[in-house]
Amino acid sequence: QVQLVESGGGLVQAGGSLRLSCAASIGTFSTVVMGWFRQALGKEREFVAGITSSGSRLSYRSAVKGRFTISRDNAKNTVYLQMDNLKPEDTAVYYCAGKRRRDIVTIMPYDYEYWGQGTQVTVSS
């Protein structure tokens, strides 16, 4: 069965950095659009960043542009999220997700059929 496993979350001070990884068991990973979403306590799940199958196109929500970088290594079946200059408002559970339907980054959670269990990111003031 398809499996996504996130790692790299933790506690960091404001201004610090964290690198999240998502290891995918998907057999045709190189054809799958990958994305990162996050959900803060009491809030809706929201799109953070996405990347097309070849890595040719990237997309970010405005609040993280210039601070976060999404990348992928298709040879390793892994997607990454480098998070720099972290802020307390970045605190949330971060989820890795994948979709097969179209090779276009979309922002709605329901477009993605594969999901990891999430990893907690906490940024202190």
N, CA and C atoms as an extended XYZ file, in Angstrom:
375
Properties=species:S:1:pos:R:3:atomname:S:1:resname:S:1:resid:I:1 pbc="F F F"
N         0.839       -1.202        0.000 N   GLN     1
C         0.000        0.000        0.000 CA  GLN     1
C         0.875        1.252        0.000 C   GLN     1
N         0.320        2.350       -0.503 N   VAL     2
C         1.026        3.618       -0.564 CA  VAL     2
C         1.236        4.149        0.848 C   VAL     2
N         2.436        4.656        1.106 N   GLN     3
C         2.764        5.178        2.419 CA  GLN     3
C         3.651        6.410        2.296 C   GLN     3
N         3.303        7.459        3.049 N   LEU     4
C         4.113        8.662        3.151 CA  LEU     4
C         4.493        8.836        4.613 C   LEU     4
N         5.772        9.053        4.881 N   VAL     5
C         6.251        9.182        6.248 CA  VAL     5
C         7.059       10.459        6.394 C   VAL     5
N         6.547       11.391        7.213 N   GLU     6
C         7.232       12.652        7.459 CA  GLU     6
C         8.217       12.518        8.613 C   GLU     6
N         9.254       13.349        8.575 N   SER     7
C        10.207       13.424        9.668 CA  SER     7
C        10.835       14.808        9.676 C   SER     7
N        11.481       15.165       10.779 N   GLY     8
C        12.202       16.421       10.863 CA  GLY     8
C        11.533       17.504       11.671 C   GLY     8
N        10.322       17.271       12.145 N   GLY     9
C         9.645       18.257       12.964 CA  GLY     9
C        10.286       18.372       14.331 C   GLY     9
N         9.901       19.413       15.065 N   GLY    10
C        10.446       19.613       16.391 CA  GLY    10
C        10.183       21.000       16.907 C   GLY    10
N        10.896       21.351       17.969 N   LEU    11
C        10.776       22.650       18.622 CA  LEU    11
C        11.961       23.523       18.241 C   LEU    11
N        11.672       24.748       17.823 N   VAL    12
C        12.730       25.667       17.417 CA  VAL    12
C        12.351       27.084       17.830 C   VAL    12
N        13.348       27.913       18.091 N   GLN    13
C        13.103       29.308       18.433 CA  GLN    13
C        12.801       30.131       17.185 C   GLN    13
N        12.059       31.215       17.364 N   ALA    14
C        11.778       32.115       16.256 CA  ALA    14
C        13.077       32.550       15.590 C   ALA    14
N        13.070       32.553       14.248 N   GLY    15
C        14.265       32.889       13.493 CA  GLY    15
C        15.106       31.686       13.124 C   GLY    15
N        14.800       30.543       13.694 N   GLY    16
C        15.548       29.335       13.428 CA  GLY    16
C        15.087       28.619       12.178 C   GLY    16
N        15.699       27.467       11.910 N   SER    17
C        15.422       26.693       10.709 CA  SER    17
C        15.110       25.245       11.040 C   SER    17
N        14.379       24.619       10.136 N   LEU    18
C        14.021       23.224       10.264 CA  LEU    18
C        13.876       22.657        8.855 C   LEU    18
N        14.229       21.395        8.688 N   ARG    19
C        14.089       20.737        7.392 CA  ARG    19
C        13.219       19.496        7.544 C   ARG    19
N        12.077       19.491        6.869 N   LEU    20
C        11.184       18.352        6.891 CA  LEU    20
C        11.458       17.442        5.697 C   LEU    20
N        11.317       16.150        5.919 N   SER    21
C        11.467       15.170        4.856 CA  SER    21
C        10.220       14.308        4.788 C   SER    21
N         9.903       13.829        3.601 N   CYS    22
C         8.777       12.934        3.391 CA  CYS    22
C         9.231       11.799        2.495 C   CYS    22
N         9.299       10.607        3.051 N   ALA    23
C         9.686        9.422        2.299 CA  ALA    23
C         8.431        8.739        1.771 C   ALA    23
N         8.373        8.509        0.456 N   ALA    24
C         7.188        7.958       -0.196 CA  ALA    24
C         7.439        6.546       -0.690 C   ALA    24
N         6.469        5.654       -0.455 N   SER    25
C         6.543        4.291       -0.962 CA  SER    25
C         5.903        4.157       -2.335 C   SER    25
N         5.368        5.248       -2.885 N   ILE    26
C         4.686        5.254       -4.177 CA  ILE    26
C         5.604        4.721       -5.265 C   ILE    26
N         5.136        3.706       -5.987 N   GLY    27
C         5.966        3.065       -7.005 CA  GLY    27
C         6.309        3.955       -8.186 C   GLY    27
N         5.405        4.866       -8.548 N   THR    28
C         5.628        5.793       -9.653 CA  THR    28
C         5.737        7.214       -9.119 C   THR    28
N         6.559        7.386       -8.100 N   PHE    29
C         6.735        8.672       -7.433 CA  PHE    29
C         7.074        9.789       -8.410 C   PHE    29
N         7.852        9.482       -9.440 N   SER    30
C         8.301       10.500      -10.379 CA  SER    30
C         7.180       11.080      -11.236 C   SER    30
N         5.963       10.537      -11.149 N   THR    31
C         4.815       11.050      -11.890 CA  THR    31
C         3.813       11.759      -10.982 C   THR    31
N         4.120       11.889       -9.709 N   VAL    32
C         3.169       12.381       -8.718 CA  VAL    32
C         3.499       13.804       -8.283 C   VAL    32
N         2.468       14.657       -8.243 N   VAL    33
C         2.604       15.992       -7.668 CA  VAL    33
C         2.647       15.859       -6.151 C   VAL    33
N         3.578       16.543       -5.520 N   MET    34
C         3.718       16.484       -4.073 CA  MET    34
C         3.498       17.852       -3.453 C   MET    34
N         2.958       17.847       -2.251 N   GLY    35
C         2.706       19.101       -1.565 CA  GLY    35
C         2.861       18.974       -0.069 C   GLY    35
N         2.984       20.120        0.575 N   TRP    36
C         2.994       20.209        2.030 CA  TRP    36
C         1.810       21.063        2.474 C   TRP    36
N         1.090       20.573        3.468 N   PHE    37
C        -0.009       21.290        4.093 CA  PHE    37
C         0.269       21.393        5.584 C   PHE    37
N        -0.419       22.302        6.256 N   ARG    38
C        -0.273       22.407        7.699 CA  ARG    38
C        -1.614       22.715        8.337 C   ARG    38
N        -1.739       22.325        9.593 N   GLN    39
C        -2.969       22.570       10.329 CA  GLN    39
C        -2.631       22.971       11.757 C   GLN    39
N        -2.951       24.208       12.094 N   ALA    40
C        -2.769       24.703       13.450 CA  ALA    40
C        -3.991       24.343       14.285 C   ALA    40
N        -3.812       24.312       15.594 N   LEU    41
C        -4.905       23.969       16.500 CA  LEU    41
C        -6.095       24.894       16.284 C   LEU    41
N        -7.264       24.306       16.050 N   GLY    42
C        -8.474       25.078       15.863 CA  GLY    42
C        -8.619       25.734       14.504 C   GLY    42
N        -7.716       25.430       13.569 N   LYS    43
C        -7.745       26.037       12.244 CA  LYS    43
C        -7.955       24.993       11.152 C   LYS    43
N        -8.329       25.467        9.965 N   GLU    44
C        -8.472       24.598        8.802 CA  GLU    44
C        -7.098       24.205        8.270 C   GLU    44
N        -7.039       23.044        7.639 N   ARG    45
C        -5.811       22.629        6.987 CA  ARG    45
C        -5.551       23.555        5.789 C   ARG    45
N        -4.309       24.028        5.644 N   GLU    46
C        -3.992       24.973        4.598 CA  GLU    46
C        -2.759       24.556        3.798 C   GLU    46
N        -2.777       24.915        2.534 N   PHE    47
C        -1.670       24.650        1.626 CA  PHE    47
C        -0.449       25.458        2.025 C   PHE    47
N         0.719       24.831        1.966 N   VAL    48
C         1.975       25.508        2.268 CA  VAL    48
C         2.845       25.627        1.020 C   VAL    48
N         3.108       24.507        0.356 N   ALA    49
C         3.974       24.494       -0.814 CA  ALA    49
C         3.689       23.259       -1.652 C   ALA    49
N         3.961       23.345       -2.960 N   GLY    50
C         3.758       22.209       -3.844 CA  GLY    50
C         4.796       22.176       -4.942 C   GLY    50
N         4.968       21.001       -5.539 N   ILE    51
C         5.977       20.810       -6.572 CA  ILE    51
C         5.478       19.788       -7.589 C   ILE    51
N         5.649       20.094       -8.884 N   THR    52
C         5.216       19.182       -9.935 CA  THR    52
C         6.134       17.965       -9.995 C   THR    52
N         5.741       16.983      -10.808 N   SER    53
C         6.414       15.685      -10.788 CA  SER    53
C         7.915       15.750      -11.066 C   SER    53
N         8.314       16.609      -11.997 N   SER    54
C         9.726       16.736      -12.344 CA  SER    54
C        10.439       17.813      -11.539 C   SER    54
N         9.690       18.559      -10.739 N   GLY    55
C        10.266       19.666      -10.000 CA  GLY    55
C        10.388       20.939      -10.810 C   GLY    55
N         9.754       20.977      -11.985 N   SER    56
C         9.895       22.124      -12.871 CA  SER    56
C         9.110       23.350      -12.419 C   SER    56
N         8.041       23.147      -11.661 N   ARG    57
C         7.236       24.258      -11.186 CA  ARG    57
C         6.964       24.113       -9.697 C   ARG    57
N         7.104       25.228       -8.983 N   LEU    58
C         6.899       25.275       -7.540 CA  LEU    58
C         5.821       26.295       -7.207 C   LEU    58
N         5.154       26.078       -6.083 N   SER    59
C         4.130       27.010       -5.648 CA  SER    59
C         4.160       27.118       -4.131 C   SER    59
N         3.941       28.347       -3.599 N   TYR    60
C         3.968       28.595       -2.168 CA  TYR    60
C         2.821       29.510       -1.772 C   TYR    60
N         2.324       29.333       -0.553 N   ARG    61
C         1.391       30.319       -0.050 CA  ARG    61
C         2.187       31.580        0.271 C   ARG    61
N         1.557       32.733        0.172 N   SER    62
C         2.268       33.996        0.273 CA  SER    62
C         3.004       34.179        1.601 C   SER    62
N         2.449       33.658        2.683 N   ALA    63
C         3.036       33.852        4.003 CA  ALA    63
C         4.403       33.199        4.177 C   ALA    63
N         4.748       32.239        3.310 N   VAL    64
C         6.025       31.539        3.467 CA  VAL    64
C         7.002       31.815        2.332 C   VAL    64
N         6.604       32.584        1.337 N   LYS    65
C         7.489       32.890        0.219 CA  LYS    65
C         8.745       33.600        0.716 C   LYS    65
N         9.894       33.144        0.223 N   GLY    66
C        11.164       33.712        0.635 CA  GLY    66
C        11.731       33.077        1.881 C   GLY    66
N        10.928       32.289        2.594 N   ARG    67
C        11.381       31.628        3.820 CA  ARG    67
C        11.426       30.110        3.684 C   ARG    67
N        10.472       29.532        2.947 N   PHE    68
C        10.391       28.081        2.780 CA  PHE    68
C        10.791       27.690        1.362 C   PHE    68
N        11.384       26.511        1.219 N   THR    69
C        11.750       25.979       -0.085 CA  THR    69
C        11.362       24.513       -0.173 C   THR    69
N        10.545       24.180       -1.175 N   ILE    70
C        10.188       22.791       -1.409 CA  ILE    70
C        11.092       22.220       -2.500 C   ILE    70
N        11.469       20.960       -2.365 N   SER    71
C        12.292       20.296       -3.365 CA  SER    71
C        11.982       18.808       -3.346 C   SER    71
N        12.451       18.095       -4.357 N   ARG    72
C        12.236       16.652       -4.393 CA  ARG    72
C        13.422       15.958       -5.025 C   ARG    72
N        13.613       14.715       -4.654 N   ASP    73
C        14.643       13.867       -5.228 CA  ASP    73
C        13.944       12.592       -5.673 C   ASP    73
N        13.630       12.513       -6.963 N   ASN    74
C        12.868       11.373       -7.460 CA  ASN    74
C        13.645       10.060       -7.386 C   ASN    74
N        14.965       10.129       -7.393 N   ALA    75
C        15.775        8.927       -7.257 CA  ALA    75
C        15.665        8.342       -5.854 C   ALA    75
N        15.334        9.187       -4.878 N   LYS    76
C        15.191        8.762       -3.488 CA  LYS    76
C        13.738        8.679       -3.042 C   LYS    76
N        12.804        8.981       -3.945 N   ASN    77
C        11.374        8.992       -3.613 CA  ASN    77
C        11.103        9.840       -2.371 C   ASN    77
N        11.679       11.032       -2.358 N   THR    78
C        11.598       11.890       -1.184 CA  THR    78
C        11.318       13.339       -1.580 C   THR    78
N        10.486       14.002       -0.788 N   VAL    79
C        10.232       15.431       -0.948 CA  VAL    79
C        10.643       16.123        0.345 C   VAL    79
N        11.140       17.357        0.230 N   TYR    80
C        11.658       18.097        1.369 CA  TYR    80
C        10.973       19.452        1.504 C   TYR    80
N        10.985       19.977        2.710 N   LEU    81
C        10.567       21.346        2.950 CA  LEU    81
C        11.592       21.996        3.870 C   LEU    81
N        12.404       22.874        3.303 N   GLN    82
C        13.365       23.640        4.082 CA  GLN    82
C        12.668       24.884        4.600 C   GLN    82
N        12.652       25.066        5.905 N   MET    83
C        11.970       26.184        6.535 CA  MET    83
C        12.993       27.049        7.262 C   MET    83
N        13.131       28.287        6.810 N   ASP    84
C        14.069       29.237        7.405 CA  ASP    84
C        13.310       30.420        7.991 C   ASP    84
N        13.971       31.135        8.897 N   ASN    85
C        13.370       32.297        9.546 CA  ASN    85
C        11.969       31.981       10.069 C   ASN    85
N        11.873       30.910       10.815 N   LEU    86
C        10.580       30.462       11.324 CA  LEU    86
C         9.965       31.463       12.292 C   LEU    86
N         8.645       31.537       12.259 N   LYS    87
C         7.878       32.443       13.092 CA  LYS    87
C         6.892       31.650       13.942 C   LYS    87
N         6.476       32.192       15.089 N   PRO    88
C         5.500       31.477       15.925 CA  PRO    88
C         4.237       31.083       15.165 C   PRO    88
N         3.798       31.894       14.218 N   GLU    89
C         2.607       31.578       13.444 CA  GLU    89
C         2.791       30.402       12.489 C   GLU    89
N         4.015       29.891       12.349 N   ASP    90
C         4.260       28.684       11.562 CA  ASP    90
C         3.964       27.417       12.366 C   ASP    90
N         3.713       27.561       13.652 N   THR    91
C         3.435       26.412       14.501 CA  THR    91
C         2.203       25.661       14.006 C   THR    91
N         2.362       24.366       13.751 N   ALA    92
C         1.275       23.545       13.219 CA  ALA    92
C         1.773       22.118       13.045 C   ALA    92
N         0.836       21.228       12.756 N   VAL    93
C         1.203       19.905       12.278 CA  VAL    93
C         1.361       20.005       10.772 C   VAL    93
N         2.485       19.550       10.260 N   TYR    94
C         2.774       19.612        8.831 CA  TYR    94
C         2.573       18.243        8.195 C   TYR    94
N         1.831       18.223        7.088 N   TYR    95
C         1.497       16.984        6.392 CA  TYR    95
C         2.080       16.968        4.986 C   TYR    95
N         2.595       15.828        4.599 N   CYS    96
C         3.034       15.567        3.241 CA  CYS    96
C         1.873       14.935        2.478 C   CYS    96
N         1.682       15.321        1.214 N   ALA    97
C         0.576       14.811        0.426 CA  ALA    97
C         0.971       14.626       -1.036 C   ALA    97
N         0.249       13.728       -1.729 N   GLY    98
C         0.520       13.483       -3.135 CA  GLY    98
C        -0.752       13.270       -3.934 C   GLY    98
N        -0.696       13.585       -5.225 N   LYS    99
C        -1.822       13.365       -6.125 CA  LYS    99
C        -1.344       12.957       -7.502 C   LYS    99
N        -2.182       12.174       -8.208 N   ARG   100
C        -1.833       11.664       -9.535 CA  ARG   100
C        -2.604       12.308      -10.675 C   ARG   100
N        -3.771       12.891      -10.420 N   ARG   101
C        -4.695       13.285      -11.473 CA  ARG   101
C        -4.093       14.193      -12.553 C   ARG   101
N        -3.492       15.286      -12.177 N   ARG   102
C        -2.873       16.219      -13.115 CA  ARG   102
C        -1.518       16.665      -12.588 C   ARG   102
N        -0.583       16.899      -13.501 N   ASP   103
C         0.747       17.348      -13.130 CA  ASP   103
C         0.752       18.871      -12.974 C   ASP   103
N        -0.088       19.331      -12.068 N   ILE   104
C        -0.240       20.749      -11.751 CA  ILE   104
C        -0.394       20.863      -10.244 C   ILE   104
N         0.263       21.829       -9.635 N   VAL   105
C         0.113       22.038       -8.204 CA  VAL   105
C        -1.231       22.703       -7.938 C   VAL   105
N        -2.019       22.115       -7.056 N   THR   106
C        -3.279       22.695       -6.623 CA  THR   106
C        -3.230       22.873       -5.112 C   THR   106
N        -4.153       23.677       -4.577 N   ILE   107
C        -4.060       24.059       -3.176 CA  ILE   107
C        -5.137       23.465       -2.276 C   ILE   107
N        -6.103       22.768       -2.844 N   MET   108
C        -7.184       22.216       -2.033 CA  MET   108
C        -6.818       20.830       -1.511 C   MET   108
N        -6.965       20.612       -0.211 N   PRO   109
C        -6.610       19.297        0.356 CA  PRO   109
C        -7.313       18.129       -0.319 C   PRO   109
N        -8.567       18.319       -0.746 N   TYR   110
C        -9.316       17.206       -1.338 CA  TYR   110
C        -8.791       16.756       -2.690 C   TYR   110
N        -7.887       17.530       -3.303 N   ASP   111
C        -7.266       17.114       -4.560 CA  ASP   111
C        -6.212       16.033       -4.356 C   ASP   111
N        -5.753       15.864       -3.132 N   TYR   112
C        -4.644       14.964       -2.836 CA  TYR   112
C        -5.151       13.661       -2.219 C   TYR   112
N        -4.762       12.545       -2.820 N   GLU   113
C        -5.271       11.260       -2.356 CA  GLU   113
C        -4.347       10.529       -1.388 C   GLU   113
N        -3.076       10.927       -1.337 N   TYR   114
C        -2.117       10.294       -0.438 CA  TYR   114
C        -1.697       11.273        0.645 C   TYR   114
N        -1.682       10.806        1.879 N   TRP   115
C        -1.345       11.660        3.024 CA  TRP   115
C        -0.479       10.938        4.041 C   TRP   115
N         0.470       11.673        4.611 N   GLY   116
C         1.240       11.164        5.722 CA  GLY   116
C         0.521       11.411        7.033 C   GLY   116
N         1.130       10.975        8.131 N   GLN   117
C         0.533       11.128        9.452 CA  GLN   117
C         0.780       12.494       10.068 C   GLN   117
N         1.730       13.238        9.526 N   GLY   118
C         2.020       14.568       10.015 CA  GLY   118
C         3.175       14.604       11.004 C   GLY   118
N         3.827       15.750       11.074 N   THR   119
C         4.902       15.972       12.023 CA  THR   119
C         4.731       17.352       12.651 C   THR   119
N         4.877       17.426       13.968 N   GLN   120
C         4.634       18.665       14.700 CA  GLN   120
C         5.814       19.619       14.567 C   GLN   120
N         5.512       20.869       14.233 N   VAL   121
C         6.498       21.948       14.218 CA  VAL   121
C         6.031       23.003       15.213 C   VAL   121
N         6.866       23.310       16.189 N   THR   122
C         6.539       24.312       17.194 CA  THR   122
C         7.623       25.373       17.218 C   THR   122
N         7.227       26.628       17.042 N   VAL   123
C         8.161       27.746       17.016 CA  VAL   123
C         7.877       28.632       18.224 C   VAL   123
N         8.852       28.779       19.100 N   SER   124
C         8.687       29.568       20.315 CA  SER   124
C         9.116       31.013       20.094 C   SER   124
N         8.514       31.928       20.858 N   SER   125
C         8.820       33.353       20.759 CA  SER   125
C        10.120       33.687       21.469 C   SER   125
